[in-house]
Amino acid sequence: MLLLVVSAIVAAAAIIVFGKQKKPNRIMQEGKLVKSETVCRDGEMFYVEKVTFKDWQSAFTAFI
């Protein structure tokens, strides 16, 4: 029984570690990340992030 619990904990930890490694680093460090995806247009790959801000002033200063 103890072996089953330990193996379940190890499996869960491995899933968490490998799941975090697949994500690319965020471009926009400010704001709340809503969605990120890789898009292919005309044979070129683009990384796109959708980020929300609390107001337009914080969005404006984040881009400058």
PQR file with spaces between the fields and no chain letter, atoms N, CA, C, O and H, PARSE charges and radii, in Angstrom:
ATOM       1  N    MET     1       0.817   -1.191    0.000 -0.4000 1.5000
ATOM       2  CA   MET     1       0.000    0.000    0.000 -0.0000 2.0000
ATOM       3  C    MET     1       0.866    1.264    0.000  0.5500 1.7000
ATOM       4  O    MET     1       0.583    2.228   -0.710 -0.5500 1.4000
ATOM       5  N    LEU     2       1.922    1.235    0.809 -0.4000 1.5000
ATOM       6  CA   LEU     2       2.832    2.371    0.881 -0.0000 2.0000
ATOM       7  C    LEU     2       3.536    2.576   -0.458  0.5500 1.7000
ATOM       8  O    LEU     2       3.762    3.713   -0.875 -0.5500 1.4000
ATOM       9  H    LEU     2       2.153    0.452    1.386  0.4000 1.0000
ATOM      10  N    LEU     3       3.877    1.501   -1.117 -0.4000 1.5000
ATOM      11  CA   LEU     3       4.527    1.587   -2.431 -0.0000 2.0000
ATOM      12  C    LEU     3       3.597    2.237   -3.452  0.5500 1.7000
ATOM      13  O    LEU     3       4.056    3.010   -4.294 -0.5500 1.4000
ATOM      14  H    LEU     3       3.693    0.579   -0.778  0.4000 1.0000
ATOM      15  N    LEU     4       2.321    1.941   -3.394 -0.4000 1.5000
ATOM      16  CA   LEU     4       1.341    2.538   -4.303 -0.0000 2.0000
ATOM      17  C    LEU     4       1.215    4.046   -4.070  0.5500 1.7000
ATOM      18  O    LEU     4       1.144    4.814   -5.029 -0.5500 1.4000
ATOM      19  H    LEU     4       1.948    1.313   -2.711  0.4000 1.0000
ATOM      20  N    VAL     5       1.188    4.469   -2.822 -0.4000 1.5000
ATOM      21  CA   VAL     5       1.090    5.892   -2.496 -0.0000 2.0000
ATOM      22  C    VAL     5       2.338    6.633   -2.937  0.5500 1.7000
ATOM      23  O    VAL     5       2.245    7.719   -3.509 -0.5500 1.4000
ATOM      24  H    VAL     5       1.245    3.845   -2.043  0.4000 1.0000
ATOM      25  N    VAL     6       3.496    6.064   -2.679 -0.4000 1.5000
ATOM      26  CA   VAL     6       4.761    6.695   -3.069 -0.0000 2.0000
ATOM      27  C    VAL     6       4.871    6.796   -4.583  0.5500 1.7000
ATOM      28  O    VAL     6       5.310    7.825   -5.097 -0.5500 1.4000
ATOM      29  H    VAL     6       3.571    5.182   -2.214  0.4000 1.0000
ATOM      30  N    SER     7       4.487    5.765   -5.301 -0.4000 1.5000
ATOM      31  CA   SER     7       4.562    5.810   -6.758 -0.0000 2.0000
ATOM      32  C    SER     7       3.564    6.812   -7.339  0.5500 1.7000
ATOM      33  O    SER     7       3.845    7.434   -8.363 -0.5500 1.4000
ATOM      34  H    SER     7       4.130    4.929   -4.884  0.4000 1.0000
ATOM      35  N    ALA     8       2.411    6.974   -6.704 -0.4000 1.5000
ATOM      36  CA   ALA     8       1.439    7.974   -7.157 -0.0000 2.0000
ATOM      37  C    ALA     8       1.975    9.382   -6.947  0.5500 1.7000
ATOM      38  O    ALA     8       1.778   10.250   -7.798 -0.5500 1.4000
ATOM      39  H    ALA     8       2.183    6.469   -5.872  0.4000 1.0000
ATOM      40  N    ILE     9       2.642    9.621   -5.836 -0.4000 1.5000
ATOM      41  CA   ILE     9       3.235   10.935   -5.567 -0.0000 2.0000
ATOM      42  C    ILE     9       4.353   11.236   -6.560  0.5500 1.7000
ATOM      43  O    ILE     9       4.450   12.357   -7.060 -0.5500 1.4000
ATOM      44  H    ILE     9       2.802    8.916   -5.145  0.4000 1.0000
ATOM      45  N    VAL    10       5.188   10.257   -6.848 -0.4000 1.5000
ATOM      46  CA   VAL    10       6.280   10.436   -7.814 -0.0000 2.0000
ATOM      47  C    VAL    10       5.721   10.700   -9.208  0.5500 1.7000
ATOM      48  O    VAL    10       6.243   11.550   -9.930 -0.5500 1.4000
ATOM      49  H    VAL    10       5.109    9.347   -6.442  0.4000 1.0000
ATOM      50  N    ALA    11       4.684    9.995   -9.591 -0.4000 1.5000
ATOM      51  CA   ALA    11       4.065   10.203  -10.902 -0.0000 2.0000
ATOM      52  C    ALA    11       3.447   11.592  -11.003  0.5500 1.7000
ATOM      53  O    ALA    11       3.582   12.250  -12.034 -0.5500 1.4000
ATOM      54  H    ALA    11       4.260    9.305   -9.005  0.4000 1.0000
ATOM      55  N    ALA    12       2.782   12.040   -9.967 -0.4000 1.5000
ATOM      56  CA   ALA    12       2.182   13.378   -9.972 -0.0000 2.0000
ATOM      57  C    ALA    12       3.247   14.459  -10.046  0.5500 1.7000
ATOM      58  O    ALA    12       3.075   15.452  -10.754 -0.5500 1.4000
ATOM      59  H    ALA    12       2.673   11.505   -9.129  0.4000 1.0000
ATOM      60  N    ALA    13       4.336   14.276   -9.327 -0.4000 1.5000
ATOM      61  CA   ALA    13       5.435   15.246   -9.370 -0.0000 2.0000
ATOM      62  C    ALA    13       6.069   15.284  -10.762  0.5500 1.7000
ATOM      63  O    ALA    13       6.411   16.358  -11.257 -0.5500 1.4000
ATOM      64  H    ALA    13       4.475   13.470   -8.753  0.4000 1.0000
ATOM      65  N    ALA    14       6.227   14.129  -11.388 -0.4000 1.5000
ATOM      66  CA   ALA    14       6.804   14.091  -12.742 -0.0000 2.0000
ATOM      67  C    ALA    14       5.898   14.786  -13.753  0.5500 1.7000
ATOM      68  O    ALA    14       6.385   15.479  -14.646 -0.5500 1.4000
ATOM      69  H    ALA    14       5.949   13.256  -10.986  0.4000 1.0000
ATOM      70  N    ILE    15       4.602   14.609  -13.622 -0.4000 1.5000
ATOM      71  CA   ILE    15       3.652   15.274  -14.531 -0.0000 2.0000
ATOM      72  C    ILE    15       3.724   16.779  -14.361  0.5500 1.7000
ATOM      73  O    ILE    15       3.708   17.512  -15.350 -0.5500 1.4000
ATOM      74  H    ILE    15       4.206   14.045  -12.896  0.4000 1.0000
ATOM      75  N    ILE    16       3.803   17.253  -13.129 -0.4000 1.5000
ATOM      76  CA   ILE    16       3.878   18.687  -12.875 -0.0000 2.0000
ATOM      77  C    ILE    16       5.175   19.266  -13.432  0.5500 1.7000
ATOM      78  O    ILE    16       5.155   20.323  -14.062 -0.5500 1.4000
ATOM      79  H    ILE    16       3.816   16.658  -12.326  0.4000 1.0000
ATOM      80  N    VAL    17       6.293   18.595  -13.210 -0.4000 1.5000
ATOM      81  CA   VAL    17       7.592   19.095  -13.678 -0.0000 2.0000
ATOM      82  C    VAL    17       7.646   19.116  -15.199  0.5500 1.7000
ATOM      83  O    VAL    17       8.060   20.119  -15.780 -0.5500 1.4000
ATOM      84  H    VAL    17       6.309   17.736  -12.698  0.4000 1.0000
ATOM      85  N    PHE    18       7.243   18.051  -15.848 -0.4000 1.5000
ATOM      86  CA   PHE    18       7.297   18.004  -17.308 -0.0000 2.0000
ATOM      87  C    PHE    18       6.260   18.913  -17.950  0.5500 1.7000
ATOM      88  O    PHE    18       6.479   19.407  -19.056 -0.5500 1.4000
ATOM      89  H    PHE    18       6.906   17.236  -15.375  0.4000 1.0000
ATOM      90  N    GLY    19       5.143   19.142  -17.285 -0.4000 1.5000
ATOM      91  CA   GLY    19       4.122   20.050  -17.804 -0.0000 2.0000
ATOM      92  C    GLY    19       4.600   21.494  -17.825  0.5500 1.7000
ATOM      93  O    GLY    19       4.271   22.238  -18.748 -0.5500 1.4000
ATOM      94  H    GLY    19       4.965   18.741  -16.387  0.4000 1.0000
ATOM      95  N    LYS    20       5.364   21.898  -16.831 -0.4000 1.5000
ATOM      96  CA   LYS    20       5.881   23.257  -16.773 -0.0000 2.0000
ATOM      97  C    LYS    20       7.003   23.477  -17.780  0.5500 1.7000
ATOM      98  O    LYS    20       7.197   24.608  -18.227 -0.5500 1.4000
ATOM      99  H    LYS    20       5.632   21.293  -16.080  0.4000 1.0000
ATOM     100  N    GLN    21       7.733   22.461  -18.147 -0.4000 1.5000
ATOM     101  CA   GLN    21       8.856   22.610  -19.068 -0.0000 2.0000
ATOM     102  C    GLN    21       8.402   22.832  -20.500  0.5500 1.7000
ATOM     103  O    GLN    21       9.166   23.391  -21.287 -0.5500 1.4000
ATOM     104  H    GLN    21       7.575   21.543  -17.784  0.4000 1.0000
ATOM     105  N    LYS    22       7.204   22.424  -20.877 -0.4000 1.5000
ATOM     106  CA   LYS    22       6.722   22.550  -22.244 -0.0000 2.0000
ATOM     107  C    LYS    22       6.338   23.984  -22.592  0.5500 1.7000
ATOM     108  O    LYS    22       6.380   24.361  -23.763 -0.5500 1.4000
ATOM     109  H    LYS    22       6.583   21.969  -20.238  0.4000 1.0000
ATOM     110  N    LYS    23       5.964   24.797  -21.595 -0.4000 1.5000
ATOM     111  CA   LYS    23       5.485   26.142  -21.850 -0.0000 2.0000
ATOM     112  C    LYS    23       6.653   27.079  -22.179  0.5500 1.7000
ATOM     113  O    LYS    23       7.675   27.056  -21.494 -0.5500 1.4000
ATOM     114  H    LYS    23       5.930   24.491  -20.644  0.4000 1.0000
ATOM     115  N    PRO    24       6.509   27.896  -23.217 -0.5600 1.5000
ATOM     116  CA   PRO    24       7.561   28.874  -23.505  0.2800 2.0000
ATOM     117  C    PRO    24       7.525   30.009  -22.486  0.5500 1.7000
ATOM     118  O    PRO    24       6.514   30.228  -21.819 -0.5500 1.4000
ATOM     119  N    ASN    25       8.637   30.723  -22.374 -0.4000 1.5000
ATOM     120  CA   ASN    25       8.681   31.861  -21.475 -0.0000 2.0000
ATOM     121  C    ASN    25       7.736   32.948  -21.963  0.5500 1.7000
ATOM     122  O    ASN    25       7.598   33.169  -23.167 -0.5500 1.4000
ATOM     123  H    ASN    25       9.459   30.545  -22.916  0.4000 1.0000
ATOM     124  N    ARG    26       7.096   33.615  -21.036 -0.4000 1.5000
ATOM     125  CA   ARG    26       6.165   34.679  -21.395 -0.0000 2.0000
ATOM     126  C    ARG    26       6.921   35.894  -21.907  0.5500 1.7000
ATOM     127  O    ARG    26       7.994   36.235  -21.407 -0.5500 1.4000
ATOM     128  H    ARG    26       7.207   33.436  -20.059  0.4000 1.0000
ATOM     129  N    ILE    27       6.346   36.537  -22.907 -0.4000 1.5000
ATOM     130  CA   ILE    27       6.909   37.770  -23.434 -0.0000 2.0000
ATOM     131  C    ILE    27       6.460   38.941  -22.571  0.5500 1.7000
ATOM     132  O    ILE    27       7.271   39.775  -22.169 -0.5500 1.4000
ATOM     133  H    ILE    27       5.475   36.260  -23.313  0.4000 1.0000
ATOM     134  N    MET    28       5.168   38.995  -22.290 -0.4000 1.5000
ATOM     135  CA   MET    28       4.600   40.066  -21.472 -0.0000 2.0000
ATOM     136  C    MET    28       4.608   39.610  -20.020  0.5500 1.7000
ATOM     137  O    MET    28       3.809   38.756  -19.637 -0.5500 1.4000
ATOM     138  H    MET    28       4.509   38.317  -22.616  0.4000 1.0000
ATOM     139  N    GLN    29       5.493   40.164  -19.212 -0.4000 1.5000
ATOM     140  CA   GLN    29       5.561   39.784  -17.804 -0.0000 2.0000
ATOM     141  C    GLN    29       4.463   40.456  -16.992  0.5500 1.7000
ATOM     142  O    GLN    29       4.084   39.952  -15.934 -0.5500 1.4000
ATOM     143  H    GLN    29       6.142   40.858  -19.522  0.4000 1.0000
ATOM     144  N    GLU    30       3.945   41.592  -17.471 -0.4000 1.5000
ATOM     145  CA   GLU    30       2.875   42.295  -16.772 -0.0000 2.0000
ATOM     146  C    GLU    30       1.527   41.764  -17.249  0.5500 1.7000
ATOM     147  O    GLU    30       1.437   41.126  -18.298 -0.5500 1.4000
ATOM     148  H    GLU    30       4.254   42.001  -18.330  0.4000 1.0000
ATOM     149  N    GLY    31       0.494   42.029  -16.477 -0.4000 1.5000
ATOM     150  CA   GLY    31      -0.852   41.629  -16.874 -0.0000 2.0000
ATOM     151  C    GLY    31      -1.135   40.167  -16.567  0.5500 1.7000
ATOM     152  O    GLY    31      -0.288   39.444  -16.042 -0.5500 1.4000
ATOM     153  H    GLY    31       0.568   42.547  -15.625  0.4000 1.0000
ATOM     154  N    LYS    32      -2.346   39.754  -16.907 -0.4000 1.5000
ATOM     155  CA   LYS    32      -2.785   38.378  -16.662 -0.0000 2.0000
ATOM     156  C    LYS    32      -2.830   37.632  -17.995  0.5500 1.7000
ATOM     157  O    LYS    32      -3.521   38.049  -18.925 -0.5500 1.4000
ATOM     158  H    LYS    32      -3.034   40.341  -17.334  0.4000 1.0000
ATOM     159  N    LEU    33      -2.096   36.536  -18.079 -0.4000 1.5000
ATOM     160  CA   LEU    33      -2.065   35.735  -19.296 -0.0000 2.0000
ATOM     161  C    LEU    33      -3.387   35.000  -19.460  0.5500 1.7000
ATOM     162  O    LEU    33      -3.782   34.214  -18.598 -0.5500 1.4000
ATOM     163  H    LEU    33      -1.535   36.197  -17.324  0.4000 1.0000
ATOM     164  N    VAL    34      -4.070   35.262  -20.577 -0.4000 1.5000
ATOM     165  CA   VAL    34      -5.351   34.620  -20.850 -0.0000 2.0000
ATOM     166  C    VAL    34      -5.151   33.404  -21.737  0.5500 1.7000
ATOM     167  O    VAL    34      -5.728   32.344  -21.492 -0.5500 1.4000
ATOM     168  H    VAL    34      -3.750   35.900  -21.277  0.4000 1.0000
ATOM     169  N    LYS    35      -4.323   33.562  -22.781 -0.4000 1.5000
ATOM     170  CA   LYS    35      -4.136   32.486  -23.746 -0.0000 2.0000
ATOM     171  C    LYS    35      -2.786   32.661  -24.426  0.5500 1.7000
ATOM     172  O    LYS    35      -2.372   33.786  -24.703 -0.5500 1.4000
ATOM     173  H    LYS    35      -3.855   34.422  -22.981  0.4000 1.0000
ATOM     174  N    SER    36      -2.105   31.571  -24.694 -0.4000 1.5000
ATOM     175  CA   SER    36      -0.880   31.611  -25.486 -0.0000 2.0000
ATOM     176  C    SER    36      -0.913   30.456  -26.478  0.5500 1.7000
ATOM     177  O    SER    36      -1.337   29.349  -26.146 -0.5500 1.4000
ATOM     178  H    SER    36      -2.441   30.656  -24.469  0.4000 1.0000
ATOM     179  N    GLU    37      -0.467   30.726  -27.682 -0.4000 1.5000
ATOM     180  CA   GLU    37      -0.476   29.689  -28.709 -0.0000 2.0000
ATOM     181  C    GLU    37       0.591   29.977  -29.759  0.5500 1.7000
ATOM     182  O    GLU    37       1.086   31.099  -29.863 -0.5500 1.4000
ATOM     183  H    GLU    37      -0.124   31.625  -27.951  0.4000 1.0000
ATOM     184  N    THR    38       0.933   28.973  -30.521 -0.4000 1.5000
ATOM     185  CA   THR    38       1.843   29.112  -31.641 -0.0000 2.0000
ATOM     186  C    THR    38       1.015   29.014  -32.909  0.5500 1.7000
ATOM     187  O    THR    38       0.264   28.058  -33.102 -0.5500 1.4000
ATOM     188  H    THR    38       0.531   28.061  -30.437  0.4000 1.0000
ATOM     189  N    VAL    39       1.159   30.017  -33.778 -0.4000 1.5000
ATOM     190  CA   VAL    39       0.358   30.111  -34.992 -0.0000 2.0000
ATOM     191  C    VAL    39       1.285   30.007  -36.194  0.5500 1.7000
ATOM     192  O    VAL    39       2.377   30.576  -36.187 -0.5500 1.4000
ATOM     193  H    VAL    39       1.769   30.794  -33.621  0.4000 1.0000
ATOM     194  N    CYS    40       0.861   29.292  -37.218 -0.4000 1.5000
ATOM     195  CA   CYS    40       1.633   29.166  -38.449 -0.0000 2.0000
ATOM     196  C    CYS    40       0.920   29.950  -39.548  0.5500 1.7000
ATOM     197  O    CYS    40      -0.230   29.661  -39.876 -0.5500 1.4000
ATOM     198  H    CYS    40      -0.026   28.830  -37.224  0.4000 1.0000
ATOM     199  N    ARG    41       1.605   30.941  -40.113 -0.4000 1.5000
ATOM     200  CA   ARG    41       1.067   31.754  -41.214 -0.0000 2.0000
ATOM     201  C    ARG    41       2.093   31.802  -42.332  0.5500 1.7000
ATOM     202  O    ARG    41       3.228   32.228  -42.119 -0.5500 1.4000
ATOM     203  H    ARG    41       2.540   31.177  -39.846  0.4000 1.0000
ATOM     204  N    ASP    42       1.706   31.374  -43.502 -0.4000 1.5000
ATOM     205  CA   ASP    42       2.575   31.380  -44.690 -0.0000 2.0000
ATOM     206  C    ASP    42       3.919   30.704  -44.426  0.5500 1.7000
ATOM     207  O    ASP    42       4.959   31.176  -44.887 -0.5500 1.4000
ATOM     208  H    ASP    42       0.784   31.027  -43.675  0.4000 1.0000
ATOM     209  N    GLY    43       3.893   29.623  -43.699 -0.4000 1.5000
ATOM     210  CA   GLY    43       5.105   28.856  -43.439 -0.0000 2.0000
ATOM     211  C    GLY    43       5.964   29.397  -42.309  0.5500 1.7000
ATOM     212  O    GLY    43       7.017   28.824  -42.026 -0.5500 1.4000
ATOM     213  H    GLY    43       3.049   29.240  -43.325  0.4000 1.0000
ATOM     214  N    GLU    44       5.563   30.466  -41.658 -0.4000 1.5000
ATOM     215  CA   GLU    44       6.314   31.037  -40.546 -0.0000 2.0000
ATOM     216  C    GLU    44       5.571   30.778  -39.244  0.5500 1.7000
ATOM     217  O    GLU    44       4.343   30.845  -39.203 -0.5500 1.4000
ATOM     218  H    GLU    44       4.708   30.931  -41.888  0.4000 1.0000
ATOM     219  N    MET    45       6.310   30.483  -38.183 -0.4000 1.5000
ATOM     220  CA   MET    45       5.733   30.202  -36.877 -0.0000 2.0000
ATOM     221  C    MET    45       5.801   31.457  -36.012  0.5500 1.7000
ATOM     222  O    MET    45       6.843   32.108  -35.935 -0.5500 1.4000
ATOM     223  H    MET    45       7.308   30.429  -38.217  0.4000 1.0000
ATOM     224  N    PHE    46       4.684   31.793  -35.362 -0.4000 1.5000
ATOM     225  CA   PHE    46       4.607   32.943  -34.477 -0.0000 2.0000
ATOM     226  C    PHE    46       4.070   32.501  -33.126  0.5500 1.7000
ATOM     227  O    PHE    46       3.160   31.675  -33.049 -0.5500 1.4000
ATOM     228  H    PHE    46       3.838   31.263  -35.425  0.4000 1.0000
ATOM     229  N    TYR    47       4.639   33.058  -32.061 -0.4000 1.5000
ATOM     230  CA   TYR    47       4.151   32.819  -30.704 -0.0000 2.0000
ATOM     231  C    TYR    47       3.284   34.014  -30.322  0.5500 1.7000
ATOM     232  O    TYR    47       3.752   35.152  -30.357 -0.5500 1.4000
ATOM     233  H    TYR    47       5.378   33.728  -32.124  0.4000 1.0000
ATOM     234  N    VAL    48       2.031   33.771  -29.960 -0.4000 1.5000
ATOM     235  CA   VAL    48       1.066   34.830  -29.686 -0.0000 2.0000
ATOM     236  C    VAL    48       0.562   34.692  -28.254  0.5500 1.7000
ATOM     237  O    VAL    48       0.223   33.596  -27.807 -0.5500 1.4000
ATOM     238  H    VAL    48       1.650   32.846  -29.932  0.4000 1.0000
ATOM     239  N    GLU    49       0.515   35.823  -27.537 -0.4000 1.5000
ATOM     240  CA   GLU    49      -0.031   35.848  -26.188 -0.0000 2.0000
ATOM     241  C    GLU    49      -1.204   36.817  -26.124  0.5500 1.7000
ATOM     242  O    GLU    49      -1.142   37.916  -26.674 -0.5500 1.4000
ATOM     243  H    GLU    49       0.789   36.713  -27.900  0.4000 1.0000
ATOM     244  N    LYS    50      -2.264   36.407  -25.456 -0.4000 1.5000
ATOM     245  CA   LYS    50      -3.376   37.308  -25.165 -0.0000 2.0000
ATOM     246  C    LYS    50      -3.291   37.624  -23.677  0.5500 1.7000
ATOM     247  O    LYS    50      -3.386   36.734  -22.832 -0.5500 1.4000
ATOM     248  H    LYS    50      -2.315   35.514  -25.009  0.4000 1.0000
ATOM     249  N    VAL    51      -3.108   38.916  -23.371 -0.4000 1.5000
ATOM     250  CA   VAL    51      -2.897   39.361  -21.998 -0.0000 2.0000
ATOM     251  C    VAL    51      -3.921   40.433  -21.670  0.5500 1.7000
ATOM     252  O    VAL    51      -4.187   41.312  -22.490 -0.5500 1.4000
ATOM     253  H    VAL    51      -3.031   39.639  -24.057  0.4000 1.0000
ATOM     254  N    THR    52      -4.500   40.366  -20.469 -0.4000 1.5000
ATOM     255  CA   THR    52      -5.444   41.401  -20.049 -0.0000 2.0000
ATOM     256  C    THR    52      -4.815   42.251  -18.940  0.5500 1.7000
ATOM     257  O    THR    52      -3.984   41.782  -18.163 -0.5500 1.4000
ATOM     258  H    THR    52      -4.283   39.652  -19.803  0.4000 1.0000
ATOM     259  N    PHE    53      -5.239   43.499  -18.898 -0.4000 1.5000
ATOM     260  CA   PHE    53      -4.777   44.440  -17.888 -0.0000 2.0000
ATOM     261  C    PHE    53      -5.988   45.020  -17.175  0.5500 1.7000
ATOM     262  O    PHE    53      -7.109   44.940  -17.678 -0.5500 1.4000
ATOM     263  H    PHE    53      -5.915   43.879  -19.530  0.4000 1.0000
ATOM     264  N    LYS    54      -5.759   45.606  -15.998 -0.4000 1.5000
ATOM     265  CA   LYS    54      -6.884   46.149  -15.229 -0.0000 2.0000
ATOM     266  C    LYS    54      -7.440   47.420  -15.853  0.5500 1.7000
ATOM     267  O    LYS    54      -8.632   47.698  -15.724 -0.5500 1.4000
ATOM     268  H    LYS    54      -4.849   45.670  -15.590  0.4000 1.0000
ATOM     269  N    ASP    55      -6.593   48.199  -16.530 -0.4000 1.5000
ATOM     270  CA   ASP    55      -7.057   49.401  -17.219 -0.0000 2.0000
ATOM     271  C    ASP    55      -6.121   49.732  -18.376  0.5500 1.7000
ATOM     272  O    ASP    55      -5.070   49.108  -18.527 -0.5500 1.4000
ATOM     273  H    ASP    55      -5.624   47.974  -16.635  0.4000 1.0000
ATOM     274  N    TRP    56      -6.499   50.707  -19.188 -0.4000 1.5000
ATOM     275  CA   TRP    56      -5.718   51.014  -20.381 -0.0000 2.0000
ATOM     276  C    TRP    56      -4.384   51.672  -20.032  0.5500 1.7000
ATOM     277  O    TRP    56      -3.429   51.554  -20.800 -0.5500 1.4000
ATOM     278  H    TRP    56      -7.352   51.214  -19.066  0.4000 1.0000
ATOM     279  N    GLN    57      -4.294   52.360  -18.896 -0.4000 1.5000
ATOM     280  CA   GLN    57      -3.030   52.994  -18.529 -0.0000 2.0000
ATOM     281  C    GLN    57      -1.950   51.961  -18.230  0.5500 1.7000
ATOM     282  O    GLN    57      -0.804   52.122  -18.648 -0.5500 1.4000
ATOM     283  H    GLN    57      -5.070   52.456  -18.272  0.4000 1.0000
ATOM     284  N    SER    58      -2.305   50.917  -17.519 -0.4000 1.5000
ATOM     285  CA   SER    58      -1.319   49.872  -17.205 -0.0000 2.0000
ATOM     286  C    SER    58      -0.940   49.106  -18.475  0.5500 1.7000
ATOM     287  O    SER    58       0.209   48.685  -18.611 -0.5500 1.4000
ATOM     288  H    SER    58      -3.236   50.786  -17.179  0.4000 1.0000
ATOM     289  N    ALA    59      -1.867   48.919  -19.394 -0.4000 1.5000
ATOM     290  CA   ALA    59      -1.546   48.263  -20.661 -0.0000 2.0000
ATOM     291  C    ALA    59      -0.596   49.128  -21.469  0.5500 1.7000
ATOM     292  O    ALA    59       0.351   48.620  -22.068 -0.5500 1.4000
ATOM     293  H    ALA    59      -2.800   49.261  -19.283  0.4000 1.0000
ATOM     294  N    PHE    60      -0.841   50.422  -21.490 -0.4000 1.5000
ATOM     295  CA   PHE    60       0.001   51.347  -22.249 -0.0000 2.0000
ATOM     296  C    PHE    60       1.424   51.389  -21.705  0.5500 1.7000
ATOM     297  O    PHE    60       2.385   51.351  -22.474 -0.5500 1.4000
ATOM     298  H    PHE    60      -1.611   50.835  -21.003  0.4000 1.0000
ATOM     299  N    THR    61       1.564   51.467  -20.380 -0.4000 1.5000
ATOM     300  CA   THR    61       2.906   51.517  -19.792 -0.0000 2.0000
ATOM     301  C    THR    61       3.639   50.187  -19.913  0.5500 1.7000
ATOM     302  O    THR    61       4.870   50.173  -19.919 -0.5500 1.4000
ATOM     303  H    THR    61       0.783   51.498  -19.755  0.4000 1.0000
ATOM     304  N    ALA    62       2.929   49.077  -20.009 -0.4000 1.5000
ATOM     305  CA   ALA    62       3.577   47.776  -20.160 -0.0000 2.0000
ATOM     306  C    ALA    62       4.232   47.635  -21.539  0.5500 1.7000
ATOM     307  O    ALA    62       5.236   46.936  -21.675 -0.5500 1.4000
ATOM     308  H    ALA    62       1.929   49.088  -20.005  0.4000 1.0000
ATOM     309  N    PHE    63       3.679   48.287  -22.551 -0.4000 1.5000
ATOM     310  CA   PHE    63       4.227   48.181  -23.899 -0.0000 2.0000
ATOM     311  C    PHE    63       5.371   49.149  -24.143  0.5500 1.7000
ATOM     312  O    PHE    63       6.132   48.975  -25.094 -0.5500 1.4000
ATOM     313  H    PHE    63       2.863   48.856  -22.440  0.4000 1.0000
ATOM     314  N    ILE    64       5.506   50.159  -23.306 -0.4000 1.5000
ATOM     315  CA   ILE    64       6.566   51.165  -23.522 -0.0000 2.0000
ATOM     316  C    ILE    64       7.851   50.747  -22.880  0.5500 1.7000
ATOM     317  O    ILE    64       8.845   51.469  -22.959 -0.5500 1.4000
ATOM     318  H    ILE    64       4.888   50.300  -22.533  0.4000 1.0000
